[in-house]
Amino acid sequence: MLCAFNSSEENINIGAAGTAMRFLTAYFASTPGHKVVLDGSERMRQRPIKALVDALRNCGAKIEYTQNEGFPPLAIYGNNLEGGEVALPASISSQYISALLMVAPLMQNGLTIILEGEITSRPYILMTLSMMSRWGVECTFEGNIIKVPHCQYSPIEF
């Protein structure tokens, strides 16, 4: 339902699903031609998302806060993201990193993520990279730097 748009604008309320908020923010930012207002429960509106929005904006995303700066709801204007390089605190939730990783192959210049400090969620990052590899996206993760090339996901039987 969420992946097939029949109109140019969708209002989506994900309730209290923090993972969905993070992953869908990246997904919709990289979906050209659609405007999506992504909202959630009152508690979700108190959960910060600024680090992810800033990273996506650095890659060319068009995202606006519709109420409070740094928090949902978000107005997301999907477009082709340029990619490039972003730096994030290594202690940040792996969901922010995974959200960026999953859309990185679609970015025109791929994406390099520099994790600053000690990585606290390496197993979750490795799990995301492993799943991406199953669909044909080969990334490198050396030290605190993850590089994802511009490429296409390949469909597989799963």
N, C-alpha and C positions, 0 to 999 in steps of 0.2 A: 504494500500500500504506500509506504513512504517513498519508494524509489520511482514510482510511476506517477508523474504529475499530469493532470488533465487541464490545469489552469496555470496562469503565470504567477499565482500567489497562493501559498499555503500557510495556514495558521496551525501550528503543531504544538500540542501541550504534552510533554513527556512526564508529567506528574513529578515524582520524587526520584526519577532514574538519573542519577549523576553520570553514569557511564554513557547512557544514551545522549545526554546533553553534550558531553565532550566529543564523542564520536560523530554525532550528527552535525555539530557545529562545523567540523572539518569537512565532512561529506558535502553538506549543502554549500559551503563556501567554494567548493571545487566543482559544483554542478552548474555549468553555464546556462544563463537565460531564465533562471527562476528566482523569485523573491520568496523567502521563507521567514516567517516570524516564529522563532523557536522559544517556547515558554515552558514553565513548569509550575510546580506547587509553590506556595508561599515560602516554604523552607528552601526550595531550589533557588528562589530569587535572592536568597541570602548567601548562596555558595559562590565564591569567586571563580571567575573564568577569564580574568584579564590576561594571564600569562599565555593562554592558548590563543585568545583573540589577537594579542599583540604579535605573536609568532606568525599567525595566519596573515595578518595585515602586512607584516614584513615580506611575505611571499606574494602579495598583491591582492589579498582578499578585501572585499568590501563588506564590512560588518559594522553595525551601529548598535549602541545600547539604547533601548527604547525607554528605560526608566532610570536606573542608577548605574553610573559609570563603573565598569568592572564586574557587573552582575547581570544575569538574565532578567528579562527577556532580551533576545537579540533579533534584530532585523538583518538578515543575511541575503546579500545580492550575489548569487552564484556567478562565477566567471572562471576563465582559464587562468590558473595561478602560475606566476613566473617561477617561483621557487627561489633557490639560491642557498643562503646560509642563515641559520638562526642559532642563537645561544640561549640555553635554558639552565636554570639551577638543576644540578644532578639529583637533588633531593625532591624535586617536584613529583607529583603523582605520575605513575607510568601511564595513566590514561591520557594525559596530555601528550606524552611522547608517542604513544601508540596511535592516537588520533592523527597526529602529523605524519607518522610513518605510513599509515594506510592510504593517505591521499598523495604522498610524495611522488610516486611513480607517474602520476598524472600531471605533475608540475613541469612546465616547459623546460626548465633547467635542472630538473631533479632537485634534491634537497640534501644539504649537509646540516646535521644537528650536532652542535657542540654542547656537551653536558659539562657544566662548570661545577667542580667539587666532587665529592664522593657519591657514586651512584648507589642509591638505596633500593632500587627495584630492578636490578639487572635481569633476574629470571623472567619477569613479565615482558621486558623489552625483547629478550631473546625469544620468548614464545611468539610475540608478534612477528619478529623477523623470520622465524621458522615457518609460520603460516603463510607469510608473504612469499617465501621461497617455494612453497608448494604450488603457488599460482604463477610461478615463473619470474618473480622479482628477486634478483640477487643483489643483496646489499652488503656493505662492509661495516664492521663494528670493531674498531681498533682503538684501544685506550678509551677515551671519552668522546670519540667522534664516530658518528654514524653517517654513512653516505648511501644515498638512494638515487639510482640513475633514473632519468626519464625513460619510461618504457610502458608496455601494456601488460596488464594481468592476462594470463592465459586461462581459458576455462578448462576445468578438469572435472572428472567424475569424483564425487566426494561422498 
